[in-house]
Amino acid sequence: MTSDAPEDEPEHIVLHARDVEFDWTRMDLHWIPGDPFATHTINVLHLLLPEGERWFVKVFKEALPYIRDERLREDVLGFIGQEAMHAEAHAGVLDHMDAHGLDPSPYVSQIAWMFRRLLGDRGLTGAKAESWLMTRLALVSGIEHMTAVLGQWVLDAEALDRAGADPVMLDLLRWHGAEEVEHRAVAFDLFMHVDGDYRRRALAMVVSTGALFALWVRGVRFLMAADPVTKGRLKPRWRDILRTGRQGTTPNLWRLARSVPEYFKPRFHPSQVGSTAKAVAYLAVSPAARAAEH
C-alpha cells in the first residue's frame, strides 16, 4: 500500500517515545456514529495490541546482545520505547469498554496466553533458544509490515473524519499509526542484521498474516456479540467489511491483501511502503503528541 505523500522523505528519524495521554470520558462506545461494525472492526486493535506490543518489547530486549551496529541499536531502543507506550495507550481503551458494559477480558486473556505462553521464550537454551529468537524476530518483522500498512491507511483515512469519528480516538489511532510508519523498518532491519534467512522471513510472514487475519475475524465476532447496545442482534457479515472498505471507514480488504506479496520480494525494504514525511507531519499536529512534548 503506497501513499500519495511528498517524496522528500527524511533520511533518518531519531525514534523516541512520546508520553501521550487520552481522555475517554466523552467518547461513546460506538465512536463511529451509527456504525457498530466499523467501530468494532477497528476496536479489535485495542484487544490485540497491548499484549502483542509487550511481546515485541520482550523479544527485542532479548535480541539486544546480538546487535553489532550502534545506529541500529539506537533505533531498536527507540522502537522499544514507542511500543511500550502504544501498549499502555490502547490498554486505556479496554478500561473504557469495560466501563460501558463491554467486558473485553475473555478475548484478551486468550491473546495474552498466545503471546506469553505459545510465543514466549519456552525456557530454551543454547542453539535452540537462538533459533527460536530468530523465528520470533521474523514474526515481528512480518507483523510490523502489516501495522505500517495500517498506520499509513489511518493517516490517509479522511472518511473517518467525514463519518464523525470521535476526535480523541482518531488522534490515538493516527498518533500510533504515524509512529508505526516512523519505525516501520526497524524490525526488518534487526532481523536482517542478526539472521536474514529468506526462508525464515517468508514463512514467518505467511504465519503472521494468517494468524492476524484469523484473530481479527474472531475479534470482530466477539465484540459484536458482547456489545451491550446492540446486544448481539447485529451479526458481522462479509458484506459489511466490503461496504465499510469501500466507504473508507475500515481498511480495504483487497488493498491489505495486495500489500502482502511485496514483502516476499527478495529486494524488499519497508522504506518502500508508506511515508515518513506524512507521519512526521501528523505527529507535529497531534494533540496528544504535542501535549507530550511540553
C-alpha positions as CSV (number, residue, x, y, z in Angstrom):
1,M,0.0,0.0,0.0
2,T,1.7,3.1,-1.2
3,S,0.9,6.8,-0.3
4,D,0.5,10.0,-2.2
5,A,2.6,11.8,0.4
6,P,5.5,14.0,-0.5
7,E,8.6,12.3,-2.0
8,D,11.1,14.3,0.1
9,E,11.4,11.7,2.8
10,P,13.6,12.4,5.9
11,E,16.8,10.3,5.7
12,H,16.8,9.1,9.3
13,I,14.5,9.8,12.2
14,V,15.7,9.5,15.8
15,L,12.9,7.4,17.4
16,H,11.7,8.4,20.8
17,A,8.6,7.5,22.9
18,R,6.0,10.2,23.4
19,D,4.3,10.1,26.8
20,V,0.8,10.6,25.5
21,E,-2.4,10.7,27.4
22,F,-6.0,10.4,26.2
23,D,-9.3,11.3,27.9
24,W,-12.0,8.8,27.1
25,T,-14.7,10.2,29.3
26,R,-16.7,11.8,26.5
27,M,-16.4,9.0,24.0
28,D,-19.4,6.9,23.0
29,L,-19.0,3.1,22.8
30,H,-19.7,3.4,19.1
31,W,-17.2,6.1,18.3
32,I,-18.0,5.9,14.6
33,P,-21.6,7.2,14.9
34,G,-24.3,4.8,13.7
35,D,-21.8,2.1,12.6
36,P,-21.1,-0.6,15.3
37,F,-19.4,-2.8,12.7
38,A,-16.8,-0.3,11.6
39,T,-16.3,0.7,15.2
40,H,-15.6,-2.8,16.3
41,T,-13.5,-3.7,13.3
42,I,-11.0,-1.1,14.3
43,N,-11.6,-1.8,18.1
44,V,-10.0,-5.3,17.6
45,L,-6.7,-3.4,17.5
46,H,-7.2,-2.4,21.2
47,L,-7.7,-6.1,22.1
48,L,-4.7,-7.4,20.1
49,L,-2.1,-4.6,20.5
50,P,-1.4,-4.3,24.2
51,E,-0.2,-7.9,24.7
52,G,1.3,-8.0,21.2
53,E,3.4,-4.9,21.7
54,R,4.6,-6.0,25.2
55,W,5.7,-9.2,23.4
56,F,7.6,-7.1,20.8
57,V,9.4,-5.3,23.6
58,K,10.4,-8.6,25.3
59,V,11.7,-10.2,22.1
60,F,13.6,-7.1,21.1
61,K,15.3,-6.9,24.5
62,E,16.4,-10.5,24.1
63,A,17.9,-9.5,20.8
64,L,20.0,-6.6,22.1
65,P,23.1,-8.6,22.7
66,Y,23.2,-9.7,19.1
67,I,23.3,-6.1,17.7
68,R,26.7,-5.0,16.4
69,D,25.7,-1.7,14.8
70,E,25.3,1.3,17.1
71,R,22.8,3.1,14.9
72,L,20.6,0.0,14.7
73,R,20.8,-0.3,18.5
74,E,19.6,3.2,18.9
75,D,16.7,2.5,16.5
76,V,15.8,-0.6,18.4
77,L,15.8,1.2,21.8
78,G,13.6,3.9,20.3
79,F,11.3,1.2,18.9
80,I,11.1,-0.5,22.4
81,G,10.1,2.8,24.0
82,Q,7.4,3.6,21.4
83,E,5.9,0.1,21.5
84,A,5.7,0.1,25.3
85,M,3.8,3.4,25.1
86,H,1.5,2.0,22.5
87,A,0.6,-0.9,24.7
88,E,-0.3,1.4,27.6
89,A,-2.4,3.8,25.4
90,H,-4.5,1.0,24.0
91,A,-5.0,-0.6,27.4
92,G,-6.8,2.6,28.4
93,V,-9.5,1.9,25.7
94,L,-10.1,-1.5,27.2
95,D,-10.9,0.1,30.5
96,H,-13.3,2.5,28.7
97,M,-15.1,-0.5,27.0
98,D,-15.4,-2.3,30.4
99,A,-16.9,0.9,32.0
100,H,-19.5,0.9,29.2
101,G,-20.6,-2.6,29.8
102,L,-18.5,-4.4,27.2
103,D,-16.1,-6.8,29.0
104,P,-13.1,-7.4,26.7
105,S,-11.3,-9.8,29.1
106,P,-12.4,-13.2,27.7
107,Y,-10.8,-12.4,24.3
108,V,-7.8,-10.5,25.8
109,S,-7.0,-13.4,28.1
110,Q,-6.7,-15.7,25.0
111,I,-4.4,-13.2,23.3
112,A,-2.3,-13.0,26.5
113,W,-1.9,-16.8,26.5
114,M,-0.8,-16.8,22.9
115,F,1.9,-14.1,23.3
116,R,3.1,-15.1,26.8
117,R,3.0,-18.9,26.6
118,L,2.8,-20.0,22.9
119,L,5.2,-17.3,21.7
120,G,7.2,-16.9,25.0
121,D,10.9,-18.0,25.4
122,R,9.8,-21.6,26.3
123,G,12.7,-22.0,28.7
124,L,15.1,-23.0,25.8
125,T,18.8,-22.6,26.0
126,G,21.8,-22.7,23.6
127,A,21.2,-23.1,19.8
128,K,17.5,-23.9,20.2
129,A,16.9,-20.6,22.2
130,E,18.8,-18.6,19.5
131,S,16.9,-20.2,16.6
132,W,13.6,-19.6,18.4
133,L,14.6,-15.9,19.0
134,M,15.3,-15.5,15.2
135,T,12.0,-17.0,14.4
136,R,10.2,-14.6,16.7
137,L,12.1,-11.7,15.3
138,A,11.0,-12.8,11.8
139,L,7.4,-12.9,13.1
140,V,7.7,-9.4,14.5
141,S,9.1,-8.2,11.2
142,G,6.1,-9.6,9.3
143,I,3.6,-8.2,11.7
144,E,5.3,-4.8,11.6
145,H,4.9,-4.7,7.8
146,M,1.1,-5.0,8.3
147,T,1.0,-2.5,11.1
148,A,2.9,0.0,8.9
149,V,0.4,-0.5,6.1
150,L,-2.5,0.0,8.6
151,G,-0.7,3.0,10.0
152,Q,-0.5,4.6,6.6
153,W,-4.1,3.8,6.0
154,V,-5.3,5.6,9.1
155,L,-3.2,8.6,8.3
156,D,-4.9,8.8,4.9
157,A,-8.4,7.8,6.1
158,E,-10.3,11.1,5.6
159,A,-13.5,9.0,5.5
160,L,-13.3,8.6,9.3
161,D,-13.4,12.4,9.7
162,R,-16.4,12.6,7.3
163,A,-18.2,9.9,9.3
164,G,-17.9,12.0,12.5
165,A,-15.5,9.6,14.3
166,D,-14.6,10.6,17.8
167,P,-11.6,13.0,17.6
168,V,-9.8,11.6,20.6
169,M,-9.9,8.1,19.2
170,L,-8.8,9.4,15.8
171,D,-5.8,11.0,17.5
172,L,-4.9,7.8,19.3
173,L,-5.1,5.8,16.0
174,R,-3.2,8.4,14.0
175,W,-0.5,9.0,16.6
176,H,0.0,5.3,16.8
177,G,-0.2,4.9,13.0
178,A,2.3,7.6,12.5
179,E,4.8,6.0,14.8
180,E,4.3,2.7,13.1
181,V,5.2,4.3,9.8
182,E,8.1,6.2,11.5
183,H,9.7,3.0,12.8
184,R,8.5,0.6,10.0
185,A,12.0,-0.5,9.0
186,V,13.4,-1.3,12.5
187,A,12.1,-4.9,12.9
188,F,13.0,-5.8,9.4
189,D,16.5,-4.3,9.7
190,L,17.0,-6.0,13.0
191,F,16.0,-9.4,11.6
192,M,18.3,-8.9,8.6
193,H,21.1,-7.9,10.8
194,V,21.0,-10.8,13.2
195,D,19.8,-13.6,10.8
196,G,18.4,-12.6,7.4
197,D,17.4,-16.1,6.3
198,Y,14.9,-15.6,3.5
199,R,13.0,-18.9,4.1
200,R,12.5,-18.0,7.8
201,R,11.4,-14.5,6.8
202,A,8.9,-15.7,4.2
203,L,7.4,-18.5,6.4
204,A,7.1,-16.1,9.3
205,M,5.2,-13.7,7.1
206,V,2.8,-16.4,6.0
207,V,2.2,-17.4,9.6
208,S,1.8,-13.9,11.0
209,T,-0.5,-12.7,8.2
210,G,-2.7,-15.8,8.6
211,A,-2.8,-15.5,12.3
212,L,-3.6,-11.8,12.2
213,F,-6.5,-12.3,9.8
214,A,-8.0,-15.1,11.9
215,L,-7.6,-13.2,15.2
216,W,-9.2,-10.1,13.6
217,V,-12.2,-12.0,12.4
218,R,-12.7,-13.7,15.8
219,G,-12.2,-10.3,17.5
220,V,-14.9,-8.6,15.4
221,R,-17.3,-11.5,16.1
222,F,-16.5,-11.3,19.8
223,L,-17.1,-7.6,20.1
224,M,-20.3,-7.6,18.1
225,A,-21.7,-10.4,20.3
226,A,-20.6,-8.7,23.5
227,D,-21.8,-5.2,22.6
228,P,-24.3,-4.1,25.3
229,V,-26.0,-1.6,23.0
230,T,-26.8,-4.0,20.1
231,K,-27.0,-7.0,22.5
232,G,-25.7,-9.4,19.8
233,R,-28.6,-8.6,17.4
234,L,-26.2,-7.5,14.7
235,K,-24.0,-10.2,13.2
236,P,-20.8,-9.3,11.3
237,R,-21.1,-10.2,7.6
238,W,-18.5,-10.2,4.9
239,R,-20.6,-7.6,3.0
240,D,-20.0,-5.2,5.9
241,I,-16.3,-5.3,5.5
242,L,-16.7,-4.8,1.8
243,R,-19.1,-1.9,2.4
244,T,-17.0,-0.1,5.0
245,G,-13.9,-0.8,3.0
246,R,-15.4,1.0,0.0
247,Q,-16.5,3.8,2.3
248,G,-13.0,4.1,3.7
249,T,-14.1,3.7,7.4
250,T,-12.2,0.4,7.6
251,P,-9.1,-0.8,5.7
252,N,-9.9,-2.0,2.2
253,L,-9.5,-5.8,2.3
254,W,-8.2,-6.1,-1.2
255,R,-5.6,-3.4,-0.7
256,L,-4.5,-5.1,2.5
257,A,-4.2,-8.4,0.6
258,R,-2.1,-6.7,-2.1
259,S,0.4,-5.4,0.5
260,V,1.4,-8.9,1.4
261,P,3.2,-10.2,-1.8
262,E,5.5,-7.2,-1.9
263,Y,7.1,-8.4,1.4
264,F,8.2,-11.6,-0.4
265,K,10.3,-9.7,-3.0
266,P,14.0,-10.5,-2.3
267,R,14.9,-6.8,-2.5
268,F,12.0,-5.6,-0.4
269,H,12.6,-3.0,2.2
270,P,9.9,-1.3,4.4
271,S,11.1,2.1,3.3
272,Q,9.4,1.4,0.0
273,V,6.0,1.4,1.7
274,G,4.3,4.4,3.4
275,S,5.5,8.0,4.0
276,T,7.8,9.1,6.9
277,A,7.1,12.7,5.8
278,K,3.4,12.3,6.3
279,A,3.9,10.5,9.7
280,V,6.2,13.3,11.0
281,A,3.7,15.9,9.7
282,Y,0.9,14.3,11.7
283,L,3.0,14.0,14.9
284,A,3.7,17.7,14.7
285,V,0.0,18.5,14.9
286,S,-1.3,15.6,17.0
287,P,-3.0,17.0,20.2
288,A,-1.7,14.1,22.3
289,A,1.8,14.2,20.8
290,R,2.1,17.9,21.2
291,A,1.0,17.8,24.8
292,A,3.5,15.1,25.5
293,E,6.4,17.3,24.2
294,H,5.5,20.2,26.5
